[in-house]
Amino acid sequence: MIFEKHWSRTLVAALLTTIALGFGLASAEAATIVALGASNTYGKGVARNQAYPAQLQAILKSSGKSVRVINAGVNGDTTEGMLKRLDRAVPNGTSLVILQPGGNDRRKGTSDRTSEIQSRLSARGIPVMMLSNSMLSGLPHQPDGIHLTPEGYAMLARSIAPSVQGAMR
């Protein structure tokens, strides 16, 4: 009887410790945000650490968030291309996708597949934050007039950081 009580207490303590460790490990994992888009997501013309996804990650981490921002931007990409690579670009468990379709559909004469991207992500339970081209106007651009400068990407990251924090699940 004494042995059974001791064994039961030991088993309960072990289970509680395992559960507590499990919660601790889960909360220590970094949230994943995927920045999906074309050249202004990729950061054409600037160093990788100057593109807005890298700068956004630094801002979020400095505010105490455990987060990883994946830059899934591809120069010249269309929403059709984004849709085709969606499953490999956005891993399961992603907390948020920031979708910046760019202007390549219009320039290349292809159909806008933004709503299909949003539907597929919604079906996977992944929230989507749209980053429209209008958010880039008024920010410092490179001489081509299309792509942002490092300062422009920093300003963009700072401006969306509060919305990203609010949208993360």
C-alpha positions in Angstrom: 0.0 0.0 0.0 2.8 2.4 0.9 4.6 1.4 -2.2 1.5 2.1 -4.3 1.0 5.6 -2.9 4.7 6.4 -3.5 4.6 5.0 -7.0 1.3 6.9 -7.8 2.9 10.2 -6.5 6.0 9.6 -8.5 4.0 8.9 -11.6 1.8 12.0 -11.2 4.9 14.1 -10.6 6.6 12.7 -13.7 3.5 13.3 -15.8 3.2 16.9 -14.6 6.9 17.6 -15.2 6.5 16.2 -18.8 3.5 18.3 -19.4 5.2 21.4 -18.0 8.3 20.8 -20.1 6.1 20.2 -23.2 4.4 23.6 -22.7 7.7 25.3 -22.1 9.2 23.9 -25.3 6.1 24.8 -27.3 6.2 28.4 -26.1 9.9 28.6 -26.7 9.5 27.8 -30.4 9.7 30.7 -32.7 6.5 31.7 -34.6 7.0 31.6 -38.4 5.9 34.4 -40.7 6.3 34.0 -44.4 6.7 37.1 -46.6 5.4 35.9 -50.0 5.8 38.2 -53.0 7.9 39.4 -55.9 11.0 41.7 -56.1 10.0 44.2 -53.4 9.6 41.3 -51.0 12.8 39.7 -52.1 14.6 43.1 -51.8 15.9 43.6 -55.3 18.9 45.8 -55.3 19.7 45.6 -51.6 21.5 43.2 -49.3 19.4 40.4 -47.9 19.5 41.9 -44.4 18.2 45.2 -45.8 15.0 43.7 -47.3 11.8 44.3 -45.4 11.4 40.7 -44.1 14.8 40.7 -42.4 14.2 44.2 -41.0 10.7 43.1 -39.8 12.2 40.1 -38.0 14.7 42.3 -36.3 12.0 44.7 -35.2 9.8 41.9 -33.8 12.6 40.3 -32.0 13.7 43.6 -30.4 10.1 43.9 -29.1 10.5 40.5 -27.4 8.8 38.3 -30.0 10.2 34.9 -30.7 9.8 34.9 -34.5 11.3 33.9 -37.7 10.4 35.8 -40.9 11.0 33.7 -44.1 11.7 35.8 -47.2 9.8 33.9 -49.9 10.1 36.8 -52.4 11.2 36.0 -56.0 12.3 38.7 -58.5 9.8 39.1 -61.4 7.3 36.6 -59.9 3.6 36.7 -60.7 0.8 35.6 -58.5 0.6 32.4 -60.7 4.2 31.6 -59.7 3.4 32.3 -56.1 0.4 30.0 -56.2 2.5 27.2 -57.8 5.2 27.4 -55.1 2.8 28.1 -52.2 2.9 24.7 -50.5 6.7 24.6 -50.4 7.1 28.3 -49.6 4.7 28.2 -46.7 5.4 25.5 -44.2 2.7 23.9 -42.0 2.4 25.7 -38.7 3.0 29.2 -40.2 1.6 31.9 -38.0 1.0 34.5 -40.7 1.7 35.1 -44.4 2.3 38.6 -45.6 1.3 38.7 -49.2 2.7 41.4 -51.5 1.6 40.5 -55.1 3.5 43.3 -56.8 2.8 44.5 -60.3 4.1 41.7 -62.4 0.7 40.3 -63.3 -0.2 43.6 -65.0 3.2 44.0 -66.6 3.2 40.4 -67.9 -0.4 40.3 -68.9 -1.2 37.3 -66.6 -4.3 36.8 -64.4 -4.3 37.9 -60.8 -4.4 34.8 -58.6 -4.3 36.6 -55.3 -7.8 35.4 -54.2 -6.7 31.7 -54.9 -3.6 32.2 -52.8 -5.7 33.6 -50.0 -8.3 30.8 -50.2 -5.6 28.1 -50.1 -4.0 29.6 -47.1 -7.3 30.1 -45.4 -8.1 26.4 -46.0 -4.9 25.6 -44.1 -5.9 27.9 -41.3 -3.1 30.5 -42.0 -4.0 34.1 -41.7 -3.0 36.4 -44.6 -2.0 40.1 -44.3 -2.1 41.9 -47.6 0.7 44.3 -48.4 -0.6 46.4 -51.3 1.6 48.3 -53.7 0.1 51.6 -52.5 2.0 51.0 -49.2 5.2 51.5 -51.1 4.3 54.9 -52.5 5.9 57.8 -50.7 8.8 55.6 -49.5 12.4 56.1 -50.8 12.9 54.2 -54.1 15.9 53.2 -56.0 16.6 55.0 -59.3 14.4 52.5 -61.2 11.4 54.0 -59.3 10.0 50.5 -58.5 12.2 49.0 -55.8 12.8 50.5 -52.4 16.1 51.6 -51.0 17.4 50.1 -47.7 15.8 53.1 -45.9 12.5 52.5 -47.7 12.5 48.8 -46.7 13.2 49.9 -43.1 10.3 52.4 -43.1 8.0 49.7 -44.6 9.0 47.2 -41.9 8.4 49.7 -39.1 5.0 50.7 -40.5 3.7 47.1 -40.7 5.2 45.7 -37.5 2.3 46.7 -35.3 -0.2 45.1 -37.7 1.9 42.0 -38.0 2.1 41.6 -34.2 -1.7 42.0 -34.0 -2.3 39.4 -36.8 0.0 36.7 -35.6 -1.8 33.7 -34.2 
